[in-house]
Amino acid sequence: MNLLFARILFLIGSMIVGFQLGDVRGALIGGVAGFIIIVLEIGLRKVSVSGLSSAVFGLILGLIMAKIVGDAFSVTPLAPSIISSVRVILNLIFCYFGMIMALRGKDEFSVIIPYVRLRRQNQAEEITLLDTSAIIDGRIVDITKTKFLSGKIVIPKFVLRELQQIADSTDSIKRQRGRRGLEILHTMQKDSGLDISIHEEDFPETNEVDAKLVKLAKIIEAKILTVDFNLNRVASIQGVKVLNINELANALKPVVFPGEEMKIKLIKEGKEHNQAIGYLDDGTMVVVEDARKFLGQEVKVAVTSVLQTQAGRMIFTKIEK
């Protein structure tokens, strides 16, 4: 509503200025000019701050280069009118190329606001970007409480937008996961000991959230915290450091060796003939051979082998006789 009021006020002001300059016809011309400017303003709402700052940087660089080259022509025995024309042409050419080159490489400009970071080389600030899957997972709350994560935790605005879309989904399961993620963020923000900030940068030319996350991590030299295996692979290939919560959980699971004994409660049948399955307290699956008849009971088993997979660790055992 405030934007609409400002646009109407600007349009009326344009018509008043036009009327003072040329009566009714001037008011009409002023109104048309004001309307065109408002249309252009609406079209510019998709332009990001980094894109605008990059264009300005390229424009300034082009003007400097045109001034240097134009001064070189001023020492030649050319007529002043020709030199003036050459300066105009040089300004147009260098400003155009400067803006185009700056816009094409705007993601690599580390000195452009908001990417400028003034700090000593021996006091590098560690930044961790949170992925949507890591927020919904929920274990990030316990990890931050243990102080294993140091530095600043950054949540990109496009991740918040995706989380909001999941929370507004028509699918009840997705909606529940999205709301859980929003509650987890609220819990983390209430913790005064955490340095959490929202990053406003977006990449309109990129549709996938994972691609945006990798691009932002490369720009601000941050790590990505996730539980998404595919994002882990893609980011690692592009040279971005990844902290995978599942890998951390697997590393913290107790180590077992063949021949070691344990007690396990058998919960369900296994895939193979006469197998039964139980779980340790940390969620590790334990497969027991020839134990289907003991379902629902707690039995003593001996470890025969341990299999580490991408999904986690599986322990194969047999009934201890």
N, C-alpha and C positions, 0 to 999 in steps of 0.2 A: 504494500500500500504506500510506503514511503517513497519507493522508486517511482510509482505512478504519479504521485504528487509532484516529485521533483521534475519529472518529464513534462507534465502539464505546465508547471511554472516556467520551465525553460522555453517551451513553445510560445507561451504568452509573451515572455520577455523578448523573444526573437521578433514577434509580430509588432511589438511596441517600438523596438529599435528600427525596424523597417518602415513603420509609419512615420517616424520622425525624420527619416532620410528621404522618403518619397511618397508620402500620403498613402492612399489606399493600395495603390500598386506596390509600393514599397512594403506595406504590411503583408500583402499576399506573398511577395518574394521572400520576406523574412520568415513567414510561417512555413513555406515549402522548404527553405534551407534548414530551419530548425527540425522539421520532420525527417529530412534526410540524415541529419546528424544523429537523431535519436535511433533511427534504423541501423546506422553504422555502430552505434554504441551497443545495441542489442546483439548485433553480430559478433562483437568483440568479447562477449562474456565467456566464450570458450577459450580465449587466449590466456595461458597461464602466466603467473608472475615471472617465472624463470624465462619463458619465451620472450616476454616484453623486455626484460632486463638484458637478455642476450641480443635482441634487435638494437637496443640503444647502444650497447657496447660495440656492436659491429658498425653502427652508424658513426659513432665517435672515431673509431679506428679508420673508417673510410675517409672522413673529413681530414684527419691528420695526414693520411697518405696523399690525398689530393692536394693539400696545402704544400707538402714537400715537393711533389712532382711539379706543381704549378709554379713554385718559386724557381725551379730549374729552367722553366721556359721564359721567365722574366728577364734572364740575362742574355737571351738570344735577340738578334736584330729584327724581331718581328714587330709589326704594327700593334699599338695598344689595343685596338679593336679585336685583332686576331687573338692576342694573348687573353683577353677577357672571355672570348668565346671558348678558347681552350680550357680555361679554368672552370667554366660552367660544365663543359663536357666531362672533364676529369672528376668534378664533384659528383655528377650523376653516376658515372661508371664505378668509382671507388666506393661510394655510399651503397650502391646496389650490391656489389660483390661483398662488401663488409657485412651487410645485413644477412645476405644469403648464407655466407660461410658461418656466421655466428649462430643462425637458427638451425643449420644442419648439425652443428657440433655443440648445441646448447647443453647437452647432458654431460659433456666433458669439461665445461668451464667450472673449475673448482674455486675460482675467485669471485664468482657472481653470487649476489644475494639470492637465496638464503643459504648458500653452501659455504660461505666464507667462515673459516674457523681459525681464530688467532690463538695459537698456543705454542709453547716451547716444544722442540722436537723430542726432548726427553720426558715430556709429560703428555703423552698421547692419550686422548680420551677414548675409552672403549664404548662403542655403541652397539646395542643389540636390537634388531628389528623382530617384532613378534608377528608370526604368521597366524592366519585365522584358525588353522587346525590346532596350533599350540594353545591358543586362548580357550577354545572349546574343550580341549583335552582336560584342562583344569589343574594338572600337576604343576603348572607354572607358579601357582600360589605357594605351594610348599617349597618349591625350589628357591624362590626369592626369599622366603623366610629363613632359609639356611645360609644365606649370604654367599652361595656359590657363584651367583652372577654379580659381576662388578661393573661399575660404570653406569651409563644412562640406558634406560629402556625406552625405545621409541615405537610408537604404534602409528603406522601410516594411516592417513585419512581414508584411502581406498580400502584398507582392511576393515575399518569401522563400517564403511558403507556396505561391504559384502556381508559383514556380521549382521547388520540391520536388515538386509534383504533376506538372510536366512531366518531371522527372528520373525519376519513378516510373511514367511512362506505359508502356502495353503497345506503343505504336508505337515502333519502334527509332529512327526519325529524331528524333521528339520527345524520346525518352529521351536520345539523344546531345546534343541541343541543351540540355536541362536540365542535364545533367552538365557540359557546357562552361561554362554560366553559373555553376554553383557553383564550378568551378575558377577562373574569372575573379574571383569575389568573394574567394576564398581568396588569390589573388595580390595583389589590391588591399589586403586587410587586413594582409598581411605588409609592405607598404610603410609604413615608419614616418613618412614625410613627409606622409601623407594623413590628413585629419581625417574619419573615417568613423564613423557611429553608426547604430544600429538604432532606428527609431521604433516604439513598442509600440502606438500608437493604431490601432484598427480601427473600422469602421462596420458593425455587424451588419445594420442595416436596408438597406444597399446591397449588392447582389450582385456587380456588375461591378467588376473591379479598376481599370479606367480611371476610372470614376466616383469610386471611393474616392481615387484618386491626385489627381484634380482638386480634390476636396473638402479633402483634407489640405493641398494646396498653397495653397489660398485661406486656410486657417486659420492656417498658420505663415508665410504670405507667402514661399513658396519658388518656385523655378523647376523645371520638369520637363525632364529630359534623356531623349530618346527617339529612336527611328527609325520610330515608328508614325505614318504620315501622318494617319490618322483621329483619333488622340489629339491630334495637333498641332492639327488644325482645331477639335475640341471644346474643348480647353483655351483656345485663343486667343479663341474666341467668348465664353467665360466670364471673360475678363480675366486669365488666368494666363499668365505668360511661359513660353515653350517654347524649349529649345535642341535643335534637330534635327541629329543627327550627319550625316545625308545632305545637308542643306543646307550644312553646314560643308564637307563633302567636295567638293561641287559648286563652292563658292566658291573652293576651293584648286586646282581643276584649271586647267591652263595655258590661257590665252586664245589662240585661233587666229582668223585673219581670212581672208576669201575671197582666193584667190590665193596663200596661203602654201603652201609645199611641205614634204612630209614623207615618210619611208619607213615603210611598214607591211607586216607579214606577213599575207597573206590566209589565213584559217583555215577559213571555211565559206561556203556559198552564202547569198545574201540572199533576201528574200521576193519581190522583183520580178525580172523577167526579166533574166538576165545580170549580176546584182549579185553582189558578193563582200563579205565582212565581215572586218574585222580589229579589233584592240583596241590602244589605247595602254597604256603602263605603269600608268596610274592607273585602267584599266578602261573608259575612254571608248570607245564603239562608233564605228567608222569604216566607213561604207558607200562602196564603190567601184563606180562605174558601169562597165558593159562590161568586167568583169575576172574573170568566172567561169573563164575558161581559164587564169588565172594562180594558181589555188588552190594553196596550199602554198609559194608563192614570196614573196619580199620585193620590193615594187615601189615606185616613186617616184610619188607622187600629188600633186595640187594641190587645195586646198580650194575648193569651190564655194559651200557654205552651212553654217551651224551652226544646229541646232534644239535649243532648251532645252525639255525636258518635265519633268513631275513625277517621272518615273523617273530622269532624268539628262540628260546632254548627248549628242547625236548629231551626228557630223560627216559631211557628204556630200562626196565627192571624185570626181575622175576621173583616169584614167591620164595621167601627164605624158609627152607624146610628145617 
